[in-house]
Every structure is written in C-alpha cells, then in structure tokens.
Amino acid sequence: MKGIYCLIIYLNKNKKISIARLGRIHFKRGYYCYIGSAMTNLEKRIERHHAKKKKKYWHIDYFLGHTKLIGFKALEMTSKEECWLSDQIRKISDGEVKRFGSTDCGCPSHLQYFKKNPLKLRRFSRIFKPRLEDLLKSYASKKVAIKKRLLEFREMWKEPNEKIFAELCFCICTPQSKARACSSAIERMERIGI
C-alpha cells in the first residue's frame, strides 16, 4: 500500500528536545500529529516509526525517542499529498512546530500540536474518510487487473479440486506474507502431494 499517514504522539511533560539541524526545541506537554508519506511501502514505514532502535534520519526519529506513539491513521493514495493532509490537520490543531518535517516542501510544519487527544475529535476522524475521487482514481488504475483476476477465479471452478485447494491456500496466506513466498510454498505443497 502507498499513501499518506499521521502518527499520533503523546508527550507527558514540557521538554526541550534536540531535533537534528533544527536544534533544541521546547515542546509543550500534549499530543502531536506528525504527517508523512510512503509511496512504496506504507506498512514498512509505520513499522519503522514503531521501532525502538533505528538510525535517526528524519526529524520525527529524534522526537519519537522522547515520546509515546499512541496511534496512527493512514489514507491510501496514488500521489504524495502529505502537504494536503498537514494543512487539513493544521486547521483544527492548537499549534505547530515550525519547519518540523517540512524542510523539503513549502509547508510551515508537518508536526501539529493538540492540547487534547485528537483521536477523540470528530473533526479529526472525518479527515481520514477516503475521498470518493481517490477511491475512483485507485479503482480506475486497477480496473483491468481486477476484471482479469475475477475471470481467472470464475475459470478456476473448472479445475480439479487440488488446484482449487492450492488457490484457496494462496488466498489465505497472502494477507500475512509476500505473494512470492506464498507462491513458492504452494508449489512445494503441490510437489510433495499435499
């Protein structure tokens, strides 16, 4: 999956934290929303943010070492629109940390501050409802592949039970693993006669 995301972070006390070239910044106790994007593997990016040990590369890496990551929201998108998301969240926030996470774009910041937990705000949740135009764009880009795969599934019922079972196993395994690894496992099962 590729798209944009928002990390929801809690800082339990006022604190000065060194953030790479931004220097020492005074952060107020409260909640912060960091907005980012991942145009290749959104799931891996979120995993990286959760990791305790990692090389510090982005501003957020320095900040997360002093805070608690309490949640995240994501939107699947075919284009990099983190600036749009940052602007939407800025409109309902209680402030921002200047230049944080936005040194490569024209935004004032990609780290917004909230006095109260934004996850409990209805206006915050509404931002993350998929936009119809994004859903239609995503469908249009995958429409041919979807129709082709549906035809393959219809034809599958003409195959022997063993082939149908192999396809079922593949479908069950792929949400937890990579397709290539699942395909190799199914081929091994077929070779040994399972």
C-alpha positions as CSV (number, residue, x, y, z in Angstrom):
1,M,0.0,0.0,0.0
2,K,1.2,3.5,-0.7
3,G,-0.2,6.7,0.7
4,I,-0.1,9.3,3.5
5,Y,-0.3,8.9,7.2
6,C,-0.5,10.7,10.5
7,L,1.2,9.5,13.7
8,I,-0.5,10.5,16.9
9,I,2.1,11.0,19.6
10,Y,1.9,11.9,23.3
11,L,4.4,13.9,25.3
12,N,3.8,13.6,29.1
13,K,5.7,16.8,30.1
14,N,7.2,20.0,28.8
15,K,10.6,19.2,27.4
16,K,13.4,20.6,25.3
17,I,14.5,18.1,22.6
18,S,17.3,18.3,20.1
19,I,15.9,17.8,16.6
20,A,18.8,17.4,14.1
21,R,19.6,20.7,12.4
22,L,16.5,22.4,13.8
23,G,18.4,22.5,17.1
24,R,16.9,22.3,20.6
25,I,13.1,22.9,20.6
26,H,10.8,23.4,23.5
27,F,7.8,21.0,23.2
28,K,4.7,21.5,25.3
29,R,3.1,18.6,27.1
30,G,0.2,17.2,25.0
31,Y,-0.5,15.5,21.8
32,Y,1.3,15.8,18.4
33,C,0.3,14.7,14.9
34,Y,3.2,14.0,12.5
35,I,2.2,13.9,8.9
36,G,4.3,11.8,6.4
37,S,4.0,9.8,3.2
38,A,5.3,6.5,1.8
39,M,4.9,6.0,-1.9
40,T,6.4,2.5,-1.9
41,N,5.5,0.6,1.3
42,L,3.3,2.4,3.9
43,E,3.2,-0.6,6.2
44,K,7.0,-0.8,6.5
45,R,7.2,3.0,7.2
46,I,4.7,2.7,10.0
47,E,6.7,-0.3,11.4
48,R,9.9,1.8,11.3
49,H,8.2,4.5,13.3
50,H,7.2,2.0,16.0
51,A,10.7,0.5,16.2
52,K,12.7,1.5,19.3
53,K,16.1,1.0,17.7
54,K,16.7,2.7,14.4
55,K,19.1,5.1,12.7
56,K,18.0,8.7,13.1
57,Y,17.2,10.0,9.7
58,W,14.1,12.3,9.9
59,H,13.1,14.9,12.4
60,I,10.4,12.5,13.7
61,D,13.1,9.9,14.6
62,Y,14.6,12.4,17.2
63,F,11.2,13.2,18.6
64,L,9.9,9.7,19.0
65,G,12.8,8.8,21.3
66,H,11.2,11.1,24.0
67,T,7.5,10.4,23.4
68,K,4.9,7.7,23.2
69,L,3.4,6.7,19.9
70,I,-0.3,6.1,20.7
71,G,-1.7,5.5,17.2
72,F,-1.8,6.3,13.5
73,K,-4.2,7.0,10.7
74,A,-3.5,6.4,7.0
75,L,-5.0,7.1,3.7
76,E,-4.2,5.1,0.6
77,M,-3.3,7.5,-2.2
78,T,-1.7,7.2,-5.6
79,S,0.0,10.6,-5.2
80,K,2.1,12.2,-2.5
81,E,-0.4,14.5,-0.7
82,E,1.1,14.8,2.8
83,C,1.0,18.7,2.4
84,W,-2.7,18.5,1.9
85,L,-3.1,16.3,5.0
86,S,-0.9,18.6,7.1
87,D,-3.0,21.6,6.0
88,Q,-6.2,19.8,7.0
89,I,-4.9,18.9,10.4
90,R,-3.4,22.3,10.9
91,K,-6.9,23.9,10.6
92,I,-8.1,22.0,13.7
93,S,-4.9,22.0,15.7
94,D,-3.8,24.1,18.7
95,G,-0.5,25.0,17.1
96,E,2.5,23.6,15.2
97,V,6.3,23.2,15.5
98,K,7.8,25.4,12.8
99,R,9.7,23.7,10.0
100,F,9.4,20.2,11.6
101,G,9.3,17.6,8.9
102,S,8.8,20.2,6.2
103,T,12.2,21.4,5.2
104,D,11.7,19.8,1.7
105,C,8.4,21.5,0.9
106,G,6.6,24.8,1.3
107,C,4.6,23.9,4.4
108,P,5.2,25.7,7.7
109,S,5.3,22.3,9.5
110,H,4.3,18.7,9.4
111,L,4.0,18.4,13.2
112,Q,0.8,19.8,14.7
113,Y,0.1,20.3,18.4
114,F,-3.1,19.4,20.2
115,K,-3.9,20.0,23.9
116,K,-6.3,17.1,23.9
117,N,-6.2,13.7,22.2
118,P,-7.1,14.3,18.5
119,L,-8.3,10.7,18.2
120,K,-11.3,11.8,20.2
121,L,-12.2,14.7,17.9
122,R,-14.9,14.0,15.3
123,R,-13.4,16.7,13.0
124,F,-10.1,14.8,13.1
125,S,-11.6,11.4,12.2
126,R,-13.5,12.9,9.3
127,I,-10.2,13.9,7.6
128,F,-9.4,10.2,7.2
129,K,-12.5,9.1,5.5
130,P,-11.5,8.1,2.0
131,R,-12.4,10.7,-0.6
132,L,-14.6,9.5,-3.4
133,E,-12.3,10.9,-6.1
134,D,-9.3,9.0,-4.6
135,L,-11.3,5.7,-4.5
136,L,-12.4,6.2,-8.1
137,K,-8.8,7.0,-9.2
138,S,-7.5,3.9,-7.4
139,Y,-10.2,1.7,-9.0
140,A,-9.5,3.1,-12.4
141,S,-5.8,2.4,-12.2
142,K,-6.5,-1.3,-11.1
143,K,-9.7,-1.9,-13.1
144,V,-8.2,-4.1,-15.8
145,A,-6.3,-6.2,-13.4
146,I,-9.3,-6.7,-11.1
147,K,-11.5,-7.8,-14.1
148,K,-8.8,-10.2,-15.3
149,R,-8.4,-11.7,-11.9
150,L,-12.2,-12.1,-11.5
151,L,-12.3,-14.0,-14.8
152,E,-9.5,-16.2,-13.6
153,F,-11.4,-17.0,-10.4
154,R,-14.5,-18.0,-12.5
155,E,-12.4,-20.3,-14.6
156,M,-10.8,-21.8,-11.5
157,W,-14.0,-23.7,-10.7
158,K,-13.5,-25.8,-13.8
159,E,-10.1,-27.0,-12.4
160,P,-9.6,-30.2,-10.3
161,N,-10.2,-29.9,-6.6
162,E,-6.4,-30.0,-5.9
163,K,-5.9,-26.8,-8.0
164,I,-8.9,-25.1,-6.3
165,F,-7.4,-26.0,-2.9
166,A,-4.0,-24.6,-3.9
167,E,-5.6,-21.3,-4.9
168,L,-7.6,-21.2,-1.7
169,C,-4.3,-21.7,0.3
170,F,-2.6,-19.0,-1.6
171,C,-5.5,-16.5,-1.0
172,I,-5.5,-17.3,2.8
173,C,-1.7,-16.9,3.1
174,T,-1.1,-13.7,1.1
175,P,-2.5,-11.2,3.6
176,Q,0.2,-12.2,6.1
177,S,3.1,-12.8,3.7
178,K,4.5,-11.7,0.4
179,A,2.9,-13.2,-2.7
180,R,6.2,-14.7,-4.0
181,A,6.8,-16.6,-0.7
182,C,3.2,-17.9,-0.7
183,S,3.5,-19.0,-4.3
184,S,6.7,-20.9,-3.5
185,A,5.1,-22.6,-0.5
186,I,2.1,-23.6,-2.7
187,E,4.4,-25.0,-5.4
188,R,6.3,-27.1,-2.7
189,M,2.9,-28.4,-1.4
190,E,1.9,-29.5,-4.9
191,R,5.3,-31.2,-5.5
192,I,5.0,-33.3,-2.3
193,G,1.3,-34.1,-3.0
194,I,-0.4,-32.2,-0.1
